[in-house]
Amino acid sequence: MGAKHSAAGSAVLSQSPTLENIREAYVQGEELKAQELIRIACQENGEGRADMLELLCAASQHGDKESVRFLLMDARVSFPQETTDGNPAILAAHYGHCSVVQELLNSIPSPCIRKDLLNWMLATACQQGHLEVVKLLILNYQADAEDCALHSDEFAVITGLPLYAAARAENKQIATFLLENGAGFSSYALMDHAKFTQELLRERMVEDRETRSDGRVQQPVSVQWSGLKLPWLELDWFLDVSSRITVLDVSHNGLSSLPSVVPWGFINLHTLNLSHNKLKELPTPQSSQEIICLRLRQVNLCENELESLPVGLLHLSQIQRLFAAKNRLSVLFSIPNGTNWIGLRRLQELDVSDNHLMDLPSSVMHCFKSLTSLNISKNRLSRFLDPWACPLKICKAASNQIESLPDTISIFWRTHLKEVDFSENALKELPSYIFELEAIVSLKLCGNQITTLPPPNKWKCSQLRTLDLSRNQLGKQIRTEENAKTRRLPFLTTWHRRDPEPACPVQFPEILRDSLEVLFLNDNQLDCVPPSVCTLKTLSELYLSNNPGIQELPAELGQLSNLWQLDIEELNISNVPADVCRDGPAAVLAFLRAELRCAEACRLLKLMFVGPPRQGKSTLLEALQTGRNSAFLPSDHSIRTSSWLLERPSGVKNNVDSVSFNVWDIGGPASMSTVNQCFFTDKALYVVVWNLALGEEAVANLQSWLLNIEARAPNSAVVVIGTHLDLIDTKFRTERIATLRAYILALCRTPSGARASGYPDITWKHLHEVSCKNLEGMDGLKRLLYQVACSMKDISNPASCHKLVGRLIPKSYLTLQEAVLAERQRRDAEDKVQYLTDLELEEIIEQSPDSDIKDYEDLQIAISFLIETGTVLHFPDTSHGLCKLYFLDAVWLAECLERIVHLKSSRSVARNGLIRTEDLRMLLIGTGFTQHTEEQYFQFLAKFEIALPVACNSYLLPHLLPPKPAMDIHCFRQHTSNTIQRQFKMSFVPAGFWERFIARMLISLSQMDLQALETKKGSRNPRNRNTVIYSFAGKQLKNRCSTFRVRRSQTIYWKEGLLVTFDGGYLSVESSDLNWKKKKSGGIKIICQSETRDFSAMAFITDHVNSLIEQWFPALTASESDGSLLIEQYAPCPYCTAVSRHSDSLPQTSSTLSAVHYFNMEDCVLAAVEKDYITCPNHPKEVVPLQELVPELFMTDFPSR
């Protein structure tokens, strides 16, 4: 190859790079030689240098894409867009070099490509028969398939038409493609190439091969000639198939006349489409005997120039649909005297809209006995035709000059008419019989001169859904002679009292209460919203705009629960705040509902003081409430409740004078932290308190509190307050506080500044520091609490512009709140249980005479208000009866729970964190819980992971679990090749995860034991006596858990881990090392070791983890803002683990040899699709077999048995 190339190069050097030599090289097929000569020519200077444009033309002509690209890109040659035969693009199109055409056109910015150049190229490609070039120009560069490329003295040259050029070349493929992309037949093409064009037209005749042929019809033919711009029809085109034509579609052409046999001579024609042409008339048959198209059922004559409908249609009895809109009809039919006709008896749809009709002759219309749809809109009718006996369902007569309606409409069409449109006419009054149409669904009367409606007792239209009365004169005061005299003599009347409001001229009957959905009253002269509108219960859309007299909205509109669209534009509403109106219809309607229920602005919030013990929460609260520091007073209770009124701080601009708080001070020892989360409710303000003096350690302890708040109360606001500011040296205070603040924000925000998943939305504005000793920072804290409280949103309450403080609460809710508080005080005085059942709560509601809480949904909203304000504690999202209890006193409930939390681990009551159900039931004695409510109590314990059922007769008490294993478990861990590991990296470990996981595992293991016992009892085969098989499938669908079979010998579990030993191996699950500074703050580490390489336990654990997350913690299945998953599964490289022995390290991305590399399980799955190994970056020469790394992907996690 090298010798050949050098020989070619020497040959090139022996020739001068002239245009002739280059062309000669192309002719001889030496393209490489030509390319080299072109490159040399571009480098030469002087008089002998070849013209660059001519080089481009030569390369384009011979399809040399590489040289064309070189000349355009490197030599910077630009070609002109003049339409000459020597243009490179036209040459490329002429010779069919598609890639060269694309290269040339792409060198010009798309908006700068001239259309005439594209059209010339298209015509040239059509002439030469290059289909691919034609497709490229039309589809990619939008060349016009109909435009003429050549002009002479401003007149088009017919050979420049693409379709004419294709016909001239007799290329059917190109011609067909052009017709499909907007081209049409010109008269020149039809005359000069008659045979070719006829063949093209015949190809557009579709034979219906699915229709079975019979004696009359042989393979019906559908003629689809729409949009071909045909100037005429030739009888020869379809004469031989005229008896088989069933569909004739010649719409969107330029036809001004038709052959005499169209359509009358097509015996099997059933669909005729002549729309969008220039027809002034259809051929007139000499007699009815010439009309043989008796099967014609549908005729479309729209958008022509007809002055009357063809009389021949009157003789066709099968026509069902006749469309003649947008013509010039002045009369419907011009029927010669003495003509007898019996057709159109089966006509169902007639559309003669947008014509010049001034009258509809009853002699013709009354013959349409089957008419169901009539459209006579946009004509010049001054009266509506007299009704007749037909099943008319749709009547459209809009945009005419109709002044009155006949009184027989309700006689003939009472039970038929469903849709009526008399809009844009000159109706001044509505006869009552219009509203006596019993089947009507839609009635449009907009754009008339209607001033009043018939009295309600005349309405019979019980199915009416849409009523359009817009752009009329409803409400216009008609001046009568009597009231004129009264106005002239005002001094003769004695004023006694205010005159009553004038009766509204619009009144809707009760018959519409359960049917009307859409009502248009806009653009009238109404002085008020008709009161009867407020009784239309099913109304979903109401339009009232442009009624200048309407200045108030009745509160009764709030009763319309289905109303979602309220149009009040251009109205100056005085009884609804402007900011509420700006928030849209939902806010306005919510405000009206609140007004209707005598709602009051509520400024009460629930304020929660939470945080680790001994941080100064109670002292801080005392300083806020009293304004002075106080000595630390230990409390006997883990929770205290009080009230606090926070006045608006000076200098704060807000219209809220004060905010009231129901304060819950959540304290107690660390053992109560699990219990305290049950008091977390939504839409509260949480003050998380921590000790500045404890530094980074205290910040780390905030993590679980922040996670719990977000998990239990995601719609709440959180501020983080550091106490003991006086213990920070003033010299370093600024730097120290900035550092600690950064640590807190590192918890709650991602490195990009976005909110971290699982954490509340905390920014630097939500952080503050105070001293309870010298009260430094207290005023700033009050200002912060006030501003945060006033900025809290209530998405479910649009009436108050979604603000929580100042939200409108119905009077009945506030009354219920007072009654519940009174009941709490009564029970406290009488030492009774502090909870209500649902029946007792209903009794309290019924005892209030003014209560308007009637339905279940409203009751739930009222209960939510009581929960959010701290009046009651309730859990509506639970079952088994807990949702029917309402706890009145948090202190009382905490005392009940303390009995369990203060229980110590002992052999008599609770052993290994497990307690028998009988012993747990004994702890209820004296609390007030009875046998009827103990099930609800147990469910409450399980909901908040205080006591989780692990068997039918025992519960797990997570607070009694040791923080570490009760024995040294490292002796079980021997690093062998028979060990596999998994690591779950989690953005956050949700509250209650480990408690529920350990409980679930204990349930599974106990079920395995039970199953093994049953296997022993039922085993009669001596060979099975020495083999005990444990299997877990539970009540769930069978999954990989059922493959886990071991001989369990020991089970050890602690707060965040579990170890199961069995013959020949072990299985351990424990939390990873937590590091609050990292993005992924925790996780799960799973180790499975088996001498027989039975790794089914790994699937057993991973399936349990995944199912637990899907069932209880679905938020973990989402993604971070950067797209990464919140939970990811990894497998450590076994070779790295064997070398470094750092099995406890977190997954790292570092490629240092000392670190263990962790493979993402998704990468392992993708790699397993194509190969059986994966490469570790720490030792790329030594590949890792996937069957050892992830045996479950290859179903090799089962032992050899």
PEZIRA-V613373 format. One record per backbone hydrogen bond with DSSP energy under -1.0 kcal/mol. CO is the residue of the C=O (numbers start at 0). NH is the residue of the N-H. If there is no record, write none. Layout:
# PEZIRA-V613373
co->CO nh->NH
co->CO nh->NH
This chain:
# PEZIRA-V613373
co->0 nh->4
co->1 nh->5
co->2 nh->6
co->3 nh->7
co->4 nh->8
co->5 nh->9
co->6 nh->10
co->7 nh->11
co->8 nh->12
co->9 nh->13
co->11 nh->14
co->15 nh->17
co->17 nh->21
co->18 nh->22
co->19 nh->23
co->20 nh->24
co->21 nh->25
co->22 nh->26
co->23 nh->27
co->24 nh->29
co->25 nh->28
co->28 nh->30
co->29 nh->33
co->30 nh->34
co->31 nh->35
co->32 nh->36
co->33 nh->37
co->34 nh->38
co->35 nh->39
co->36 nh->40
co->37 nh->41
co->39 nh->43
co->45 nh->48
co->50 nh->54
co->51 nh->55
co->52 nh->56
co->53 nh->57
co->54 nh->58
co->55 nh->59
co->56 nh->60
co->57 nh->61
co->58 nh->63
co->59 nh->62
co->62 nh->64
co->63 nh->67
co->64 nh->68
co->65 nh->69
co->66 nh->70
co->67 nh->71
co->68 nh->72
co->69 nh->73
co->69 nh->74
co->70 nh->76
co->81 nh->83
co->83 nh->86
co->86 nh->90
co->87 nh->91
co->88 nh->92
co->89 nh->93
co->90 nh->94
co->91 nh->96
co->95 nh->97
co->96 nh->100
co->97 nh->101
co->98 nh->102
co->99 nh->103
co->100 nh->104
co->101 nh->105
co->104 nh->107
co->108 nh->111
co->109 nh->112
co->113 nh->117
co->114 nh->118
co->115 nh->119
co->116 nh->120
co->117 nh->121
co->118 nh->122
co->119 nh->123
co->120 nh->124
co->121 nh->125
co->122 nh->126
co->123 nh->127
co->124 nh->129
co->128 nh->130
co->129 nh->133
co->130 nh->134
co->131 nh->135
co->132 nh->136
co->133 nh->137
co->134 nh->138
co->135 nh->139
co->136 nh->142
co->149 nh->156
co->151 nh->154
co->154 nh->151
co->156 nh->159
co->157 nh->160
co->159 nh->148
co->160 nh->164
co->161 nh->165
co->162 nh->166
co->163 nh->167
co->164 nh->168
co->165 nh->170
co->170 nh->174
co->171 nh->175
co->172 nh->176
co->173 nh->177
co->174 nh->178
co->175 nh->179
co->177 nh->182
co->185 nh->189
co->186 nh->190
co->187 nh->191
co->188 nh->192
co->192 nh->196
co->193 nh->197
co->194 nh->198
co->195 nh->199
co->196 nh->200
co->197 nh->201
co->198 nh->202
co->200 nh->203
co->201 nh->204
co->203 nh->223
co->205 nh->221
co->206 nh->208
co->216 nh->213
co->219 nh->207
co->220 nh->245
co->220 nh->246
co->221 nh->205
co->222 nh->248
co->227 nh->184
co->229 nh->253
co->233 nh->236
co->234 nh->237
co->240 nh->243
co->243 nh->220
co->245 nh->269
co->245 nh->270
co->246 nh->222
co->247 nh->272
co->248 nh->224
co->250 nh->226
co->254 nh->277
co->258 nh->261
co->260 nh->264
co->262 nh->265
co->263 nh->291
co->265 nh->268
co->269 nh->296
co->269 nh->297
co->270 nh->247
co->271 nh->299
co->272 nh->249
co->274 nh->251
co->275 nh->252
co->278 nh->304
co->286 nh->289
co->287 nh->290
co->291 nh->293
co->292 nh->295
co->296 nh->319
co->296 nh->320
co->297 nh->271
co->298 nh->322
co->299 nh->273
co->301 nh->275
co->302 nh->276
co->305 nh->327
co->306 nh->329
co->306 nh->330
co->309 nh->312
co->310 nh->313
co->311 nh->314
co->312 nh->315
co->313 nh->342
co->315 nh->343
co->319 nh->347
co->319 nh->348
co->320 nh->298
co->321 nh->350
co->322 nh->300
co->324 nh->302
co->328 nh->355
co->331 nh->308
co->332 nh->334
co->335 nh->338
co->347 nh->371
co->347 nh->372
co->348 nh->321
co->349 nh->374
co->350 nh->323
co->352 nh->325
co->356 nh->379
co->360 nh->364
co->361 nh->365
co->363 nh->366
co->364 nh->367
co->366 nh->368
co->371 nh->392
co->371 nh->393
co->372 nh->349
co->373 nh->395
co->374 nh->351
co->376 nh->353
co->377 nh->354
co->380 nh->400
co->381 nh->402
co->387 nh->389
co->389 nh->391
co->392 nh->417
co->392 nh->418
co->393 nh->373
co->394 nh->420
co->395 nh->375
co->397 nh->377
co->401 nh->425
co->407 nh->411
co->408 nh->412
co->412 nh->416
co->413 nh->438
co->417 nh->440
co->417 nh->441
co->418 nh->394
co->419 nh->443
co->420 nh->396
co->422 nh->398
co->426 nh->448
co->427 nh->450
co->430 nh->433
co->431 nh->434
co->434 nh->459
co->434 nh->460
co->440 nh->464
co->440 nh->465
co->441 nh->419
co->442 nh->467
co->443 nh->421
co->445 nh->423
co->449 nh->472
co->450 nh->474
co->454 nh->457
co->455 nh->458
co->459 nh->461
co->460 nh->463
co->464 nh->516
co->464 nh->517
co->465 nh->442
co->466 nh->519
co->467 nh->444
co->469 nh->446
co->472 nh->475
co->473 nh->524
co->479 nh->483
co->480 nh->484
co->481 nh->485
co->482 nh->486
co->483 nh->487
co->484 nh->488
co->489 nh->492
co->504 nh->452
co->508 nh->511
co->509 nh->512
co->511 nh->514
co->511 nh->515
co->512 nh->537
co->516 nh->539
co->516 nh->540
co->517 nh->466
co->518 nh->542
co->519 nh->468
co->521 nh->470
co->529 nh->532
co->530 nh->533
co->531 nh->534
co->532 nh->535
co->534 nh->536
co->535 nh->538
co->539 nh->563
co->539 nh->564
co->540 nh->518
co->541 nh->566
co->542 nh->520
co->544 nh->522
co->546 nh->549
co->550 nh->573
co->553 nh->556
co->554 nh->557
co->555 nh->558
co->556 nh->559
co->558 nh->560
co->559 nh->562
co->564 nh->541
co->566 nh->543
co->567 nh->570
co->568 nh->545
co->570 nh->572
co->576 nh->580
co->577 nh->581
co->580 nh->583
co->583 nh->587
co->584 nh->588
co->585 nh->589
co->586 nh->590
co->587 nh->591
co->588 nh->592
co->589 nh->593
co->590 nh->594
co->591 nh->595
co->592 nh->596
co->593 nh->598
co->594 nh->597
co->596 nh->810
co->599 nh->808
co->601 nh->805
co->602 nh->659
co->604 nh->661
co->605 nh->684
co->606 nh->663
co->607 nh->686
co->608 nh->665
co->609 nh->688
co->615 nh->619
co->616 nh->620
co->617 nh->621
co->618 nh->622
co->619 nh->623
co->620 nh->624
co->621 nh->625
co->622 nh->626
co->637 nh->666
co->639 nh->664
co->641 nh->662
co->643 nh->660
co->645 nh->658
co->648 nh->651
co->656 nh->647
co->658 nh->645
co->659 nh->604
co->660 nh->643
co->661 nh->606
co->662 nh->641
co->663 nh->608
co->664 nh->639
co->668 nh->671
co->669 nh->672
co->671 nh->675
co->674 nh->677
co->675 nh->678
co->676 nh->679
co->683 nh->716
co->684 nh->607
co->685 nh->718
co->686 nh->609
co->687 nh->720
co->689 nh->722
co->690 nh->693
co->691 nh->694
co->693 nh->696
co->694 nh->698
co->695 nh->699
co->696 nh->700
co->698 nh->701
co->699 nh->702
co->701 nh->705
co->702 nh->706
co->703 nh->707
co->704 nh->708
co->705 nh->709
co->706 nh->710
co->707 nh->711
co->708 nh->712
co->712 nh->715
co->716 nh->685
co->718 nh->687
co->719 nh->767
co->720 nh->689
co->721 nh->769
co->722 nh->691
co->723 nh->726
co->724 nh->727
co->731 nh->735
co->732 nh->736
co->733 nh->737
co->734 nh->738
co->735 nh->739
co->736 nh->740
co->737 nh->741
co->738 nh->742
co->739 nh->743
co->740 nh->744
co->741 nh->745
co->743 nh->747
co->744 nh->748
co->747 nh->755
co->749 nh->752
co->753 nh->749
co->755 nh->758
co->759 nh->761
co->762 nh->765
co->763 nh->766
co->765 nh->719
co->767 nh->721
co->769 nh->724
co->774 nh->777
co->775 nh->770
co->776 nh->780
co->777 nh->781
co->778 nh->782
co->779 nh->783
co->780 nh->784
co->781 nh->785
co->782 nh->786
co->783 nh->787
co->784 nh->788
co->785 nh->789
co->786 nh->790
co->791 nh->803
co->793 nh->796
co->796 nh->799
co->796 nh->801
co->797 nh->800
co->799 nh->802
co->801 nh->793
co->803 nh->806
co->806 nh->601
co->808 nh->599
co->809 nh->813
co->810 nh->814
co->811 nh->815
co->812 nh->816
co->813 nh->817
co->814 nh->818
co->815 nh->819
co->816 nh->820
co->817 nh->821
co->818 nh->822
co->819 nh->823
co->820 nh->824
co->821 nh->825
co->822 nh->826
co->823 nh->827
co->824 nh->828
co->825 nh->829
co->826 nh->831
co->833 nh->887
co->835 nh->885
co->836 nh->840
co->837 nh->841
co->838 nh->842
co->839 nh->843
co->840 nh->844
co->841 nh->845
co->842 nh->846
co->844 nh->847
co->847 nh->850
co->851 nh->853
co->854 nh->858
co->855 nh->859
co->856 nh->860
co->857 nh->861
co->858 nh->862
co->859 nh->863
co->860 nh->864
co->861 nh->865
co->862 nh->866
co->863 nh->867
co->864 nh->868
co->865 nh->870
co->865 nh->871
co->866 nh->869
co->872 nh->886
co->878 nh->881
co->880 nh->883
co->881 nh->884
co->885 nh->835
co->886 nh->872
co->888 nh->892
co->889 nh->893
co->890 nh->894
co->891 nh->895
co->892 nh->896
co->893 nh->897
co->896 nh->899
co->896 nh->900
co->897 nh->901
co->899 nh->902
co->909 nh->905
co->910 nh->913
co->912 nh->956
co->913 nh->910
co->914 nh->954
co->915 nh->919
co->916 nh->920
co->917 nh->921
co->920 nh->923
co->921 nh->924
co->923 nh->926
co->929 nh->933
co->932 nh->936
co->933 nh->937
co->934 nh->938
co->935 nh->939
co->936 nh->940
co->937 nh->941
co->938 nh->942
co->939 nh->943
co->940 nh->945
co->940 nh->946
co->941 nh->944
co->947 nh->955
co->952 nh->916
co->953 nh->949
co->953 nh->950
co->954 nh->914
co->955 nh->947
co->956 nh->959
co->957 nh->960
co->961 nh->1054
co->968 nh->971
co->973 nh->975
co->977 nh->1089
co->979 nh->1087
co->981 nh->1085
co->982 nh->1129
co->983 nh->1083
co->984 nh->1127
co->985 nh->1081
co->989 nh->992
co->991 nh->995
co->992 nh->996
co->993 nh->997
co->994 nh->998
co->995 nh->999
co->996 nh->1000
co->997 nh->1001
co->998 nh->1002
co->999 nh->1003
co->1000 nh->1004
co->1001 nh->1005
co->1002 nh->1006
co->1003 nh->1007
co->1004 nh->1008
co->1005 nh->1009
co->1006 nh->1010
co->1007 nh->1011
co->1008 nh->1012
co->1009 nh->1013
co->1010 nh->1014
co->1011 nh->1015
co->1012 nh->1016
co->1013 nh->1017
co->1020 nh->1023
co->1021 nh->1024
co->1023 nh->1026
co->1038 nh->1041
co->1039 nh->1042
co->1040 nh->1043
co->1046 nh->1062
co->1049 nh->1060
co->1051 nh->1058
co->1053 nh->1056
co->1055 nh->1070
co->1056 nh->1053
co->1057 nh->1068
co->1058 nh->1051
co->1059 nh->1066
co->1060 nh->1048
co->1060 nh->1049
co->1061 nh->1064
co->1063 nh->1090
co->1064 nh->1061
co->1065 nh->1088
co->1066 nh->1059
co->1067 nh->1086
co->1068 nh->1057
co->1069 nh->1084
co->1074 nh->1077
co->1081 nh->985
co->1082 nh->1071
co->1083 nh->983
co->1084 nh->1069
co->1085 nh->981
co->1086 nh->1067
co->1087 nh->979
co->1088 nh->1065
co->1089 nh->1092
co->1092 nh->1094
co->1094 nh->1097
co->1095 nh->1099
co->1096 nh->1100
co->1097 nh->1101
co->1098 nh->1102
co->1099 nh->1103
co->1100 nh->1104
co->1101 nh->1105
co->1102 nh->1106
co->1103 nh->1107
co->1104 nh->1108
co->1105 nh->1109
co->1106 nh->1110
co->1107 nh->1111
co->1108 nh->1112
co->1112 nh->1115
co->1113 nh->1116
co->1114 nh->1117
co->1117 nh->1125
co->1119 nh->1122
co->1123 nh->1119
co->1125 nh->986
co->1127 nh->984
co->1128 nh->1160
co->1129 nh->982
co->1130 nh->1158
co->1132 nh->1136
co->1133 nh->1137
co->1134 nh->1138
co->1135 nh->1139
co->1136 nh->1140
co->1140 nh->1142
co->1141 nh->1144
co->1151 nh->1154
co->1156 nh->1132
co->1158 nh->1130
co->1159 nh->1163
co->1160 nh->1164
co->1161 nh->1165
co->1162 nh->1166
co->1163 nh->1167
co->1166 nh->1170
co->1171 nh->1185
co->1173 nh->1183
co->1178 nh->1181
co->1183 nh->1173
co->1184 nh->1188
co->1185 nh->1189
co->1189 nh->1192
co->1190 nh->1195
co->1196 nh->1094
